[in-house]
Amino acid sequence: TATDFDNRPAVGSLLSRMLGIEHANLLKILVSSNLIKSMNLLRRFEETKATNLLEEVTKSVKARCIDLKSVELEQFHLIPVENGEENAYRLVSQAFVDGALSGE
């Protein structure tokens, strides 16, 4: 679902507006959910010493790595912004940086 979502910019835009966030990204949820699953499996292994749990962790991590490798991730940058006396930064995409540099 996360990779399908990432391939459909209109759906991402709609979800972003509905949630009131700038860029909805389910790939972060994909990574987080896999981390939670892996940690739970490792915790169960420590308690039970069942080797099949280590095999399951390995398969799960490998599958997520293959999924994420197949997704073209856009490069993002932090740029400083004026915010009174505080140091503040804004997360922007490479496309935004390229457009700003070319004057678009």
Secondary structure, 3 states (H helix, E strand, C coil): CHHHHHCCHHHHHHHHHHHCCCCCCHHHHHHHHHHHHHHHHHHHHHHHCCHHHHHHHHHHHHHHHHHHHHCCCCCEEEEEEEECCEEEEEEEEHHHHHHHHHCC
